[in-house]
Structures are given as C-alpha cells and as structure tokens.
Amino acid sequence: MAGTYVLLQFGSDPFSHRFEDLESRPAFTAHETPNIVVQVAREAEWSQQHPDIMGPNNAFLYFGPFRSRGFLVYGNGPEVAMANHIRQKKDASTSRYFTTQNGKEMKWRISPQKMECVDGRTTIATWELSQPEDMFCARLTIKHAGLSVVTEILTTLTLNRMAMALGWQL
C-alpha cells in the first residue's frame, strides 16, 4: 500500500503539542510531566487506521538538570543518550543523524521553515511550518515507507525541535 499520510501539528511548544490526521483523529501527543519527562505517544485511534505501523507505541525523553540533554527510551527498551539521536557529522552541517532501533542510520535535514527525514537518498517524512492563515502550526507528511519507524520519526522530530528551542550546542 503506497501513499502518504498527513498529520497536522497543533501547538508550537516542542514540549507540549499534538498531531491529528486530516480526519481530526488524534495521531501523536507530546506532553511534559512535572519531572521533566516528555512522553511522545502514538494514539491508538490513528494507529488502528494504518496496519503497517510497527515499533513502539511511545517514547520517553528524560531531561537532565535545567532541561539539559538526558536520555530517551522507546517503549520498554534500553536508555539511549539524546545526543545519539541528534548527532552532527560536520561542524557546519544542519543535518542531524539518528540510528533506528533496527540499526539503520537516518538523518533530518533542517532549515528554518522545514525539516526532512531521509533514509539513504529517500525522503520519508517532511515537516513544514504552516501559513499564518492555517488553523494548525505545522504539517508532517509521512510516506508509507516511514510507517515502520513512525514513532522514531516523531520522537526525533520532537527532539530536534527541543534542541533548537533550548539552544543546545551540538
């Protein structure tokens, strides 16, 4: 089944926002807990519409003191340093690399208005800020090939946005 899946982002705060599909079904939420833990959770109502989705239902981002980089956990998996999911290979590069749970390296190409998640030479997801007249803050378009790592796509998108908002030096 080929195609693309569009999710609309509501809320501009990288620590607290939600994504809905074009039928207004909740797809993912990100919210901060009092202990500076952010949960990125895939919503069942959306997942049930896409039987090819694989991977964990959620990820937890555990921050250090003063929202410094900590670690993340997919589902009940092992802890992984946040720095490993926003790696920069060259000093001047705006690309950020991460390794999926199945060992595949992917990258986010980052620009001020847009981010693209790339698997090799294939773009599998594109996040774009909305226009002022739109009711939502951003649009995320995921290609069918991205469904196998959709939670990792949303988690690393959220993490990259947080890193920019917090001014983390990579």
DRENTI-277991 format. One record per atom (N, C-alpha, C, O): y, z negated, x. Coordinates in steps of 0.1 Angstrom, whole numbers, padded with zeros to 4 digits, always signed. Layout:
# residues N
YZX...
This chain:
# residues 170
-0012+0000+0008+0000+0000+0000+0012+0000+0009+0015-0010+0015+0019+0011+0009+0031+0012+0017+0043+0009+0009+0043+0009-0003+0054+0005+0015+0066+0002+0008+0075-0008+0016+0071-0012+0026+0086-0011+0009+0095-0021+0015+0097-0031+0004+0095-0029-0008+0101-0043+0008+0103-0055+0000+0117-0060+0003+0120-0063+0014+0125-0061-0007+0139-0065-0005+0140-0080-0010+0136-0083-0022+0146-0088-0002+0149-0102-0005+0164-0104-0004+0169-0101+0006+0170-0111-0014+0184-0113-0013+0186-0128-0009+0180-0137-0014+0195-0130+0000+0198-0144+0005+0209-0149-0003+0220-0143-0004+0208-0162-0007+0218-0169-0014+0221-0181-0006+0212-0189-0003+0234-0183-0002+0238-0194+0006+0240-0189+0021+0231-0182+0026+0251-0192+0027+0253-0187+0041+0250-0198+0051+0250-0194+0063+0247-0210+0047+0244-0220+0057+0230-0218+0062+0220-0218+0055+0228-0216+0076+0215-0214+0081+0205-0225+0079+0193-0224+0081+0210-0237+0076+0202-0249+0074+0198-0251+0060+0189-0259+0057+0204-0244+0051+0201-0245+0036+0205-0233+0029+0216-0230+0026+0194-0225+0025+0196-0212+0018+0183-0208+0011+0173-0215+0013+0184-0198+0003+0172-0193-0003+0172-0178-0004+0182-0172-0003+0160-0173-0005+0158-0158-0007+0151-0156-0020+0142-0163-0024+0155-0146-0028+0149-0142-0040+0146-0127-0039+0153-0119-0032+0136-0122-0047+0133-0108-0047+0143-0102-0058+0150-0109-0064+0142-0089-0060+0151-0082-0069+0148-0085-0084+0157-0082-0092+0137-0092-0086+0134-0097-0100+0138-0111-0102+0134-0118-0111+0146-0117-0092+0150-0130-0092+0139-0141-0090+0141-0153-0094+0128-0137-0085+0117-0146-0082+0120-0153-0069+0124-0146-0059+0120-0166-0068+0122-0173-0055+0111-0168-0045+0099-0168-0048+0115-0165-0033+0106-0160-0023+0105-0170-0011+0093-0174-0008+0116-0175-0006+0116-0184+0005+0128-0194+0003+0138-0189-0002+0126-0206+0008+0138-0215+0008+0138-0222+0022+0128-0223+0029+0150-0225+0026+0152-0233+0039+0161-0244+0035+0172-0242+0030+0157-0256+0037+0165-0268+0035+0162-0279+0045+0151-0280+0050+0173-0286+0048+0173-0296+0058+0169-0310+0051+0174-0313+0041+0161-0317+0058+0157-0331+0054+0166-0341+0061+0173-0337+0071+0167-0353+0057+0175-0363+0063+0172-0366+0078+0180-0370+0086+0159-0362+0082+0155-0365+0096+0158-0353+0105+0151-0352+0115+0166-0344+0101+0169-0331+0108+0156-0323+0111+0153-0319+0122+0150-0321+0100+0138-0312+0100+0141-0302+0089+0145-0305+0078+0140-0289+0092+0142-0279+0083+0129-0273+0079+0121-0269+0088+0126-0272+0067+0114-0265+0062+0117-0251+0057+0126-0250+0049+0110-0241+0062+0111-0228+0057+0098-0226+0049+0087-0225+0055+0099-0225+0036+0088-0224+0028+0087-0211+0020+0096-0207+0013+0075-0205+0020+0072-0193+0012+0069-0198-0002+0060-0207-0004+0075-0192-0012+0073-0196-0026+0061-0189-0032+0060-0177-0030+0053-0197-0039+0040-0191-0045+0043-0180-0055+0036-0170-0055+0054-0182-0063+0057-0171-0073+0059-0158-0066+0054-0148-0072+0065-0157-0055+0067-0144-0048+0054-0140-0041+0051-0128-0042+0048-0149-0034+0036-0146-0026+0025-0140-0035+0018-0131-0031+0024-0145-0047+0013-0140-0056+0016-0125-0060+0006-0119-0065+0028-0120-0059+0031-0106-0062+0026-0097-0050+0026-0085-0052+0023-0103-0039+0020-0095-0027+0007-0100-0020+0008-0108-0011-0004-0095-0025-0017-0100-0020-0020-0097-0005-0029-0103+0000-0012-0089+0001-0014-0086+0016-0007-0096+0025-0008-0095+0037+0000-0106+0019+0006-0116+0027-0004-0124+0034-0014-0128+0029-0001-0127+0047-0011-0135+0055-0002-0146+0062+0010-0146+0061-0009-0155+0068-0003-0165+0076+0001-0178+0068-0003-0179+0056+0007-0187+0075+0010-0200+0068+0021-0199+0057+0028-0189+0057+0020-0208+0048+0030-0209+0037+0043-0214+0041+0053-0211+0035+0044-0222+0052+0056-0227+0057+0057-0230+0071+0047-0230+0079+0069-0233+0076+0071-0237+0090+0081-0249+0089+0089-0250+0080+0080-0257+0099+0089-0269+0100+0096-0268+0113+0090-0266+0124+0109-0269+0113+0118-0269+0125+0123-0283+0128+0130-0289+0120+0118-0289+0139+0122-0303+0142+0132-0302+0153+0130-0297+0164+0144-0307+0150+0155-0307+0159+0156-0319+0168+0152-0330+0164+0162-0318+0180+0164-0329+0189+0177-0336+0185+0183-0333+0174+0182-0345+0193+0195-0352+0190+0206-0342+0189+0207-0332+0196+0215-0345+0179+0227-0337+0177+0223-0322+0174+0231-0313+0179+0213-0319+0167+0208-0306+0164+0205-0297+0176+0207-0285+0176+0201-0304+0187+0197-0296+0199+0183-0290+0196+0176-0293+0187+0179-0280+0205+0166-0273+0203+0155-0283+0204+0155-0292+0213+0146-0282+0195+0134-0290+0195+0121-0282+0195+0119-0274+0204+0113-0283+0185+0101-0275+0184+0099-0271+0169+0105-0276+0160+0090-0262+0167+0086-0258+0154+0071-0258+0152+0064-0257+0162+0067-0259+0140+0052-0259+0137+0050-0250+0125+0057-0251+0114+0041-0241+0126+0037-0232+0114+0025-0239+0107+0015-0242+0114+0027-0242+0095+0016-0249+0087+0012-0262+0094+0020-0270+0097-0001-0263+0097-0006-0274+0104-0009-0271+0119-0017-0277+0125-0003-0260+0124-0006-0255+0138+0000-0264+0148+0006-0275+0145-0001-0260+0161+0005-0267+0172+0020-0266+0173+0026-0257+0167+0026-0276+0180+0040-0275+0182+0043-0264+0192+0036-0262+0202+0054-0257+0190+0059-0247+0198+0074-0249+0201+0081-0251+0191+0078-0249+0213+0092-0251+0216+0101-0240+0209+0097-0228+0210+0112-0244+0203+0121-0234+0197+0125-0224+0207+0126-0212+0203+0128-0228+0219+0132-0219+0229+0122-0207+0231+0127-0196+0235+0110-0209+0228+0100-0198+0230+0101-0188+0219+0096-0177+0220+0108-0191+0208+0109-0182+0197+0123-0175+0196+0126-0167+0187+0132-0178+0206+0145-0172+0207+0147-0168+0222+0158-0170+0227+0137-0163+0228+0138-0160+0243+0147-0148+0245+0147-0139+0237+0154-0149+0256+0162-0138+0260+0157-0133+0274+0155-0141+0283+0154-0120+0275+0148-0115+0287+0158-0111+0298+0156-0112+0310+0170-0106+0293+0181-0102+0302+0193-0109+0298+0196-0111+0286+0201-0114+0308+0213-0121+0305+0223-0115+0295+0228-0122+0287+0225-0102+0297+0235-0095+0288+0229-0090+0275+0236-0085+0266+0216-0092+0273+0209-0087+0261+0212-0095+0249+0213-0107+0249+0213-0088+0237+0214-0096+0224+0201-0097+0217+0200-0102+0206+0191-0091+0223+0177-0092+0217+0171-0106+0220+0173-0112+0231+0164-0111+0210+0157-0124+0211+0142-0122+0208+0139-0116+0198+0133-0126+0217+0119-0124+0216+0112-0136+0211+0116-0147+0213+0101-0133+0204+0092-0144+0200+0077-0138+0200+0075-0126+0199+0068-0147+0201+0054-0143+0200+0048-0149+0188+0049-0160+0184+0041-0140+0180+0035-0144+0167+0023-0152+0170+0018-0153+0182+0018-0159+0160+0006-0167+0161-0006-0160+0166-0015-0165+0172-0007-0146+0163-0018-0139+0168-0016-0132+0182-0023-0124+0186-0005-0137+0189-0002-0133+0202+0006-0120+0205+0007-0116+0216+0011-0114+0194+0019-0102+0195+0034-0106+0198+0040-0114+0191+0040-0099+0208+0054-0101+0211+0063-0092+0202+0060-0080+0201+0073-0098+0196+0082-0091+0187+0096-0095+0191+0098-0105+0199+0106-0087+0187+0120-0091+0190+0129-0089+0178+0126-0081+0169+0140-0097+0179+0151-0095+0170+0162-0088+0178+0166-0093+0188+0167-0077+0173+0179-0070+0178+0191-0076+0170+0191-0074+0158+0200-0082+0177+0210-0090+0169+0224-0084+0172+0228-0081+0183+0231-0081+0160+0245-0077+0161+0253-0086+0151+0246-0093+0143+0266-0086+0151+0273-0095+0142+0270-0093+0127+0270-0104+0120+0267-0082+0122+0265-0079+0108+0251-0077+0104+0247-0076+0092+0242-0076+0114+0228-0071+0111+0219-0076+0122+0222-0078+0133+0206-0078+0118+0195-0082+0127+0183-0074+0123+0180-0072+0111+0176-0068+0133+0164-0061+0131+0152-0067+0138+0153-0070+0150+0141-0069+0131+0129-0074+0137+0120-0062+0141+0117-0054+0132+0117-0061+0154+0110-0049+0159+0096-0053+0164+0095-0063+0172+0086-0046+0160+0073-0047+0166+0070-0035+0174+0068-0024+0168+0071-0036+0187+0070-0024+0196+0082-0016+0194+0093-0020+0198+0080-0004+0188+0092+0005+0186+0095+0006+0171+0103+0014+0167+0087-0001+0163+0089+0000+0148+0096-0012+0142+0093-0024+0144+0107-0009+0135+0114-0020+0128+0106-0024+0116+0103-0015+0107+0103-0037+0115+0095-0042+0104+0104-0050+0094+0099-0052+0083+0116-0054+0098+0124-0061+0089+0139-0060+0093+0142-0059+0105+0148-0059+0084+0162-0057+0086+0170-0067+0077+0168-0067+0065+0178-0075+0084+0187-0085+0077+0201-0080+0078+0205-0077+0090+0208-0079+0067+0222-0074+0068+0231-0083+0059+0227-0086+0048+0243-0086+0064+0252-0094+0056+0257-0085+0044+0257-0073+0045+0260-0092+0033+0264-0085+0021+0278-0080+0022+0286-0084+0031+0282-0073+0012+0296-0069+0010+0303-0080+0002+0297-0087-0006+0316-0081+0003+0323-0092-0005+0321-0092-0020+0321-0102-0026+0319-0080-0025+0317-0079-0040+0303-0083-0044+0300-0085-0056+0293-0085-0035+0280-0088-0038+0279-0103-0042+0286-0111-0038+0269-0106-0051+0267-0120-0055+0259-0128-0045+0258-0140-0046+0252-0121-0036+0244-0127-0026+0251-0127-0012+0261-0119-0010+0245-0134-0002+0252-0135+0011+0246-0124+0021+0253-0119+0029+0233-0121+0019+0227-0111+0028+0215-0105+0021+0210-0110+0011+0210-0094+0027+0198-0087+0022+0188-0086+0033+0192-0082+0044+0176-0090+0030+0165-0088+0040+0155-0078+0034+0150-0080+0023+0153-0067+0042+0143-0057+0038+0131-0058+0047+0133-0057+0060+0119-0060+0042+0107-0062+0050+0098-0050+0047+0095-0047+0035+0093-0043+0057+0083-0033+0055+0070-0039+0053+0067-0050+0057+0061-0031+0047+0048-0036+0043+0040-0042+0056+0033-0051+0055+0042-0035+0067+0036-0040+0080+0041-0054+0083+0034-0061+0091+0052-0059+0078+0057-0072+0081+0051-0083+0073+0053-0095+0076+0043-0080+0063+0038-0090+0054+0028-0099+0061+0026-0110+0057+0021-0094+0071+0011-0102+0078+0018-0113+0087+0011-0123+0090+0031-0111+0089+0038-0122+0097+0051-0126+0090+0061-0129+0097+0051-0125+0077+0063-0127+0069+0069-0141+0071+0081-0142+0072+0061-0151+0072+0066-0165+0074+0073-0165+0088+0083-0172+0090+0066-0159+0098+0072-0159+0111+0085-0151+0112+0094-0155+0119+0086-0140+0104+0099-0133+0103+0110-0141+0098+0120-0142+0104+0107-0148+0087+0117-0156+0080+0121-0168+0089+0132-0172+0090+0111-0174+0096+0113-0186+0104+0122-0182+0116+0132-0189+0120+0119-0171+0123+0126-0167+0135+0140-0162+0131+0150-0163+0139+0141-0155+0119+0155-0151+0114+0163-0164+0112+0175-0164+0117+0158-0174+0106+0165-0186+0103+0169-0193+0116+0180-0198+0118+0159-0194+0126+0162-0200+0139+0173-0193+0147+0181-0199+0153+0173-0179+0147+0183-0172+0153+0197-0174+0147+0207-0175+0154+0197-0175+0134+0210-0178+0127+0215-0192+0131+0227-0194+0133+0206-0201+0131+0209-0215+0135+0215-0215+0149+0225-0222+0152+0208-0209+0158+0212-0208+0173+0226-0203+0174+0234-0208+0182+0229-0193+0166+0243-0187+0167+0253-0197+0161+0264-0199+0167+0250-0203+0149+0259-0212+0143+0261-0225+0152+0272-0230+0152+0251-0229+0159+0253-0241+0168+0257-0238+0182+0260-0247+0190+0259-0225+0185+0263-0221+0198+0254-0224+0209+0259-0227+0220+0241-0224+0207+0232-0227+0217+0233-0217+0229+0233-0205+0226+0233-0221+0241+0233-0213+0252+0218-0210+0256+0211-0220+0258+0214-0198+0256+0200-0194+0259+0198-0192+0273+0186-0189+0277
